[in-house]
Amino acid sequence: MTNRWTSSHELNMNAAEWTWKCAERLHEQWPRVDRADLEHLAEALHAEDRWRGLAPDEAALEWLRQGIPADASSARA
C-alpha cells in the first residue's frame, strides 16, 4: 500500500530501517520513554500489515492518534 507521502526509498526499506525510523518518530513524541521500548513497539507495528503498509513516520503518528484504550486505564487500578 502506498500513499502520497511514501517515497520510493521507503518502499524499498528493510524491516530494520523501517523500525528505526518509526521508533525515531515515536521518540520525538515520547522523549521520556526508553528508546528500547519504542524500538520494540516499532517492531510490533512492522509485524502488522496495517502499519507496515504506511511510511514509518506516518505509522507512528497514526498509532499515536489512536490514544490509550479505555480498558488500559482500568487495568492499572
N, CA, C and O of each residue as an XYZ file, in Angstrom:
308
protein
N       0.849     -1.159      0.000
C       0.000      0.000      0.000
C       0.903      1.234      0.000
O       1.846      1.321      0.787
N       0.619      2.152     -0.856
C       1.372      3.396     -0.868
C       0.408      4.556     -0.744
O      -0.787      4.424     -1.009
N       0.929      5.661     -0.349
C       0.136      6.869     -0.289
C       0.985      8.003     -0.824
O       2.131      7.790     -1.219
N       0.439      9.193     -0.840
C       1.162     10.304     -1.440
C       2.421     10.680     -0.684
O       3.270     11.382     -1.234
N       2.575     10.240      0.555
C       3.745     10.589      1.355
C       4.837      9.532      1.290
O       5.947      9.775      1.764
N       4.557      8.380      0.723
C       5.520      7.292      0.690
C       6.497      7.495     -0.456
O       6.097      7.542     -1.619
N       7.765      7.614     -0.133
C       8.784      7.782     -1.166
C       9.217      6.424     -1.688
O       8.935      5.395     -1.075
N       9.899      6.426     -2.819
C      10.372      5.162     -3.378
C      11.395      4.521     -2.450
O      11.483      3.295     -2.387
N      12.175      5.335     -1.722
C      13.132      4.772     -0.767
C      12.405      4.027      0.342
O      12.841      2.954      0.760
N      11.295      4.591      0.822
C      10.545      3.947      1.893
C       9.926      2.633      1.425
O       9.757      1.713      2.225
N       9.589      2.535      0.147
C       9.043      1.286     -0.377
C      10.101      0.186     -0.385
O       9.774     -0.996     -0.284
N      11.364      0.577     -0.506
C      12.457     -0.391     -0.566
C      13.157     -0.568      0.778
O      14.183     -1.243      0.857
N      12.619      0.022      1.814
C      13.208     -0.022      3.132
C      13.092     -1.432      3.726
O      12.057     -2.087      3.598
N      14.162     -1.884      4.372
C      14.067     -3.181      5.037
C      13.444     -3.000      6.424
O      13.222     -1.877      6.875
N      13.171     -4.099      7.075
C      12.477     -4.054      8.367
C      13.255     -3.259      9.408
O      12.659     -2.512     10.184
N      14.571     -3.408      9.437
C      15.381     -2.696     10.428
C      15.325     -1.190     10.201
O      15.219     -0.424     11.159
N      15.393     -0.763      8.963
C      15.317      0.668      8.651
C      13.941      1.232      9.021
O      13.839      2.298      9.627
N      12.884      0.498      8.644
C      11.526      0.936      8.928
C      11.333      1.067     10.442
O      10.788      2.059     10.928
N      11.786      0.058     11.169
C      11.650      0.045     12.621
C      12.401      1.210     13.243
O      11.875      1.875     14.136
N      13.620      1.469     12.787
C      14.417      2.561     13.338
C      13.725      3.897     13.100
O      13.630      4.718     14.012
N      13.240      4.121     11.880
C      12.579      5.393     11.558
C      11.285      5.562     12.357
O      10.979      6.657     12.828
N      10.545      4.495     12.503
C       9.302      4.549     13.277
C       9.618      4.845     14.744
O       8.973      5.693     15.360
N      10.604      4.152     15.300
C      10.992      4.382     16.698
C      11.494      5.808     16.886
O      11.230      6.426     17.918
N      12.203      6.328     15.915
C      12.691      7.707     15.986
C      11.518      8.692     16.072
O      11.542      9.637     16.862
N      10.500      8.455     15.251
C       9.325      9.345     15.272
C       8.561      9.209     16.577
O       8.097     10.206     17.130
N       8.424      7.983     17.077
C       7.774      7.778     18.365
C       8.548      8.499     19.469
O       7.949      9.090     20.367
N       9.876      8.449     19.399
C      10.720      9.106     20.400
C      10.547     10.623     20.369
O      10.613     11.276     21.410
N      10.328     11.180     19.194
C      10.073     12.618     19.095
C       8.808     13.002     19.859
O       8.729     14.080     20.449
N       7.824     12.111     19.841
C       6.568     12.375     20.527
C       6.634     12.013     22.006
O       5.992     12.659     22.834
N       7.398     10.993     22.336
C       7.519     10.496     23.710
C       8.989     10.478     24.123
O       9.554      9.394     24.269
N       9.629     11.623     24.315
C      11.067     11.645     24.591
C      11.467     11.004     25.924
O      12.630     10.644     26.105
N      10.536     10.859     26.843
C      10.881     10.277     28.151
C      10.758      8.755     28.181
O      11.186      8.115     29.142
N      10.178      8.179     27.138
C      10.044      6.718     27.090
C      11.381      6.132     26.635
O      12.023      6.662     25.727
N      11.786      5.055     27.262
C      13.044      4.399     26.924
C      13.072      4.034     25.442
O      12.109      3.480     24.911
N      14.156      4.344     24.797
C      14.286      4.107     23.351
C      14.109      2.627     23.007
O      13.507      2.305     21.982
N      14.616      1.734     23.833
C      14.469      0.295     23.572
C      12.996     -0.110     23.559
O      12.587     -0.942     22.750
N      12.203      0.474     24.450
C      10.763      0.183     24.473
C      10.101      0.653     23.184
O       9.229     -0.026     22.642
N      10.520      1.816     22.697
C       9.944      2.334     21.455
C      10.362      1.490     20.258
O       9.591      1.325     19.313
N      11.574      0.960     20.294
C      12.010      0.068     19.219
C      11.198     -1.224     19.223
O      10.854     -1.746     18.162
N      10.895     -1.736     20.403
C      10.050     -2.935     20.488
C       8.656     -2.642     19.949
O       8.073     -3.462     19.239
N       8.129     -1.483     20.285
C       6.822     -1.088     19.769
C       6.867     -0.978     18.249
O       5.967     -1.466     17.566
N       7.900     -0.345     17.719
C       8.034     -0.204     16.263
C       8.146     -1.562     15.587
O       7.593     -1.760     14.505
N       8.848     -2.493     16.204
C       8.940     -3.858     15.657
C       7.567     -4.510     15.617
O       7.217     -5.176     14.643
N       6.793     -4.319     16.677
C       5.440     -4.888     16.722
C       4.555     -4.262     15.647
O       3.759     -4.958     15.017
N       4.689     -2.962     15.436
C       3.917     -2.301     14.382
C       4.317     -2.849     13.012
O       3.458     -3.114     12.171
N       5.600     -3.014     12.794
C       6.079     -3.515     11.496
C       5.573     -4.930     11.219
O       5.423     -5.317     10.060
N       5.318     -5.683     12.242
C       4.847     -7.063     12.075
C       3.413     -7.127     11.548
O       2.972     -8.174     11.074
N       2.689     -6.016     11.628
C       1.299     -5.984     11.174
C       1.193     -5.285      9.824
O       1.712     -4.184      9.639
N       0.514     -5.937      8.885
C       0.352     -5.381      7.530
C      -0.205     -3.964      7.545
O       0.222     -3.107      6.771
N      -1.162     -3.732      8.435
C      -1.819     -2.420      8.504
C      -0.797     -1.291      8.663
O      -0.899     -0.262      7.994
N       0.178     -1.480      9.540
C       1.159     -0.434      9.819
C       2.320     -0.481      8.836
O       2.815      0.562      8.408
N       2.753     -1.672      8.480
C       3.888     -1.833      7.571
C       3.600     -1.209      6.211
O       4.528     -0.807      5.508
N       2.330     -1.123      5.832
C       1.953     -0.531      4.557
C       2.084      0.985      4.527
O       1.967      1.604      3.469
N       2.326      1.578      5.684
C       2.486      3.024      5.774
C       3.972      3.374      5.878
O       4.795      2.531      6.237
N       4.298      4.608      5.565
C       5.644      5.100      5.842
C       5.847      5.050      7.352
O       4.878      5.225      8.091
N       7.064      4.820      7.841
C       7.271      4.681      9.284
C       6.823      5.889     10.097
O       6.240      5.731     11.169
N       7.087      7.094      9.598
C       6.636      8.299     10.306
C       5.119      8.329     10.410
O       4.560      8.637     11.462
N       4.470      8.007      9.314
C       3.006      8.022      9.286
C       2.431      6.944     10.190
O       1.441      7.178     10.883
N       3.040      5.771     10.188
C       2.561      4.685     11.051
C       2.648      5.098     12.516
O       1.720      4.854     13.287
N       3.761      5.723     12.901
C       3.931      6.159     14.287
C       2.846      7.157     14.672
O       2.234      7.035     15.733
N       2.610      8.129     13.823
C       1.612      9.151     14.139
C       0.200      8.585     14.152
O      -0.601      8.938     15.017
N      -0.111      7.713     13.204
C      -1.444      7.096     13.180
C      -1.658      6.248     14.425
O      -2.744      6.263     15.004
N      -0.637      5.511     14.842
C      -0.757      4.686     16.041
C      -0.985      5.572     17.257
O      -1.827      5.268     18.101
N      -0.237      6.667     17.348
C      -0.393      7.586     18.477
C      -1.770      8.236     18.496
O      -2.315      8.495     19.569
N      -2.336      8.502     17.330
C      -3.661      9.126     17.255
C      -4.753      8.243     17.846
O      -5.813      8.738     18.227
N      -4.502      6.958     17.921
C      -5.499      6.039     18.488
C      -5.693      6.272     19.977
O      -6.751      5.957     20.521
N      -4.702      6.810     20.628
C      -4.794      7.060     22.062
C      -4.679      5.778     22.863
O      -4.379      4.711     22.328
N      -4.922      5.906     24.146
C      -4.855      4.764     25.050
C      -6.257      4.193     25.187
O      -7.191      4.929     25.507
N      -6.426      2.889     24.948
C      -7.757      2.282     25.067
C      -8.326      2.466     26.470
O      -7.584      2.489     27.452
N      -9.633      2.594     26.555
C     -10.307      2.811     27.828
C     -10.022      1.684     28.813
O      -9.871      1.942     30.007
N      -9.944      0.447     28.343
C      -9.726     -0.681     29.242
C      -8.300     -0.693     29.789
O      -8.053     -1.333     30.811
N      -7.346     -0.002     29.140
C      -5.976      0.050     29.631
C      -5.890      0.830     30.936
O      -5.108      0.479     31.820
N      -6.682      1.878     31.060
C      -6.635      2.666     32.286
C      -7.238      1.903     33.460
O      -6.795      2.067     34.596
N      -8.236      1.078     33.201
C      -8.841      0.302     34.296
C      -7.939     -0.856     34.718
O      -8.070     -1.364     35.831
N      -7.027     -1.278     33.842
C      -6.117     -2.358     34.182
C      -5.128     -1.923     35.244
O      -4.604     -2.759     35.980
N      -4.865     -0.624     35.335
C      -3.917     -0.116     36.325
C      -4.521     -0.025     37.713
O      -3.794     -0.017     38.706
N      -5.819      0.042     37.792
C      -6.486      0.220     39.100
C      -6.396     -0.999     39.964
O      -6.906     -1.000     41.084
